[in-house]
Amino acid sequence: MSQQRLWPQRTMADSGQKSGMNYREAKSASDRNRAARATLIQEIRLRITDVLTTISGRIEILSANTTSPCREELLALRQVVMRGAELNQRVFRAAQECREELGS
């Protein structure tokens, strides 16, 4: 797997270091970074949704074709996947709120 940076590089405005930027420039740079992070979170969330949907679908197919003890275990796993999907939805809402705060 390639080593991809998860978050955009921090600017001096984000890190609180003194720079030649005035307040407006620093805030603008910080807002751009926050918007980029929100976008990245939304993209990752969509990929997680795809994975969870695939797992859930395969569990349903397997549970329809298996005996009772295994079926119960598969359905329990499906419930775990569904809880993961709920958490994923909360992450999506948090990213949306970030974007709304930024006016994006």
LINLINUR-V972230 format. One record per backbone hydrogen bond with DSSP energy under -0.5 kcal/mol. CO is the residue of the C=O (numbers start at 0). NH is the residue of the N-H. E is the energy in kcal/mol with one decimal. If there is no record, write none. Layout:
BEGIN
co->CO nh->NH e->E
co->CO nh->NH e->E
END
This chain:
BEGIN
co->1 nh->3 e->-1.3
co->10 nh->14 e->-2.0
co->11 nh->15 e->-0.9
co->11 nh->16 e->-1.1
co->21 nh->25 e->-2.6
co->22 nh->26 e->-2.8
co->23 nh->27 e->-2.3
co->24 nh->28 e->-2.5
co->25 nh->29 e->-2.4
co->26 nh->30 e->-2.8
co->27 nh->31 e->-2.3
co->28 nh->32 e->-2.0
co->29 nh->33 e->-2.5
co->30 nh->34 e->-2.6
co->31 nh->35 e->-2.3
co->32 nh->36 e->-2.3
co->33 nh->37 e->-2.4
co->34 nh->38 e->-2.3
co->35 nh->39 e->-2.3
co->36 nh->40 e->-2.7
co->37 nh->41 e->-2.2
co->38 nh->42 e->-2.3
co->39 nh->43 e->-2.6
co->40 nh->44 e->-2.5
co->41 nh->45 e->-1.8
co->42 nh->46 e->-1.7
co->43 nh->47 e->-2.6
co->44 nh->48 e->-2.3
co->45 nh->49 e->-2.1
co->46 nh->50 e->-2.1
co->47 nh->51 e->-2.9
co->48 nh->52 e->-2.5
co->49 nh->53 e->-2.2
co->50 nh->54 e->-2.6
co->51 nh->55 e->-2.6
co->52 nh->56 e->-2.5
co->53 nh->57 e->-2.4
co->54 nh->58 e->-2.4
co->55 nh->59 e->-2.1
co->56 nh->60 e->-2.2
co->57 nh->61 e->-2.8
co->58 nh->62 e->-2.8
co->59 nh->63 e->-1.6
co->60 nh->64 e->-0.8
co->61 nh->64 e->-0.8
co->62 nh->65 e->-0.7
co->66 nh->70 e->-2.4
co->67 nh->71 e->-2.3
co->68 nh->72 e->-1.5
co->69 nh->73 e->-2.5
co->70 nh->74 e->-2.5
co->71 nh->75 e->-1.9
co->72 nh->76 e->-2.2
co->73 nh->77 e->-2.2
co->74 nh->78 e->-1.6
co->75 nh->79 e->-1.6
co->76 nh->80 e->-2.3
co->77 nh->81 e->-2.3
co->78 nh->82 e->-2.0
co->79 nh->83 e->-2.1
co->80 nh->84 e->-2.1
co->81 nh->85 e->-1.9
co->82 nh->86 e->-2.3
co->83 nh->87 e->-2.4
co->84 nh->88 e->-1.9
co->85 nh->89 e->-1.7
co->86 nh->90 e->-2.0
co->87 nh->91 e->-2.0
co->88 nh->92 e->-2.3
co->89 nh->93 e->-2.1
co->90 nh->94 e->-2.2
co->91 nh->95 e->-2.3
co->92 nh->96 e->-2.4
co->93 nh->97 e->-1.9
co->94 nh->98 e->-2.2
co->95 nh->99 e->-2.5
co->96 nh->100 e->-2.5
co->97 nh->101 e->-1.7
co->98 nh->102 e->-0.9
co->98 nh->103 e->-2.6
co->99 nh->102 e->-0.6
END
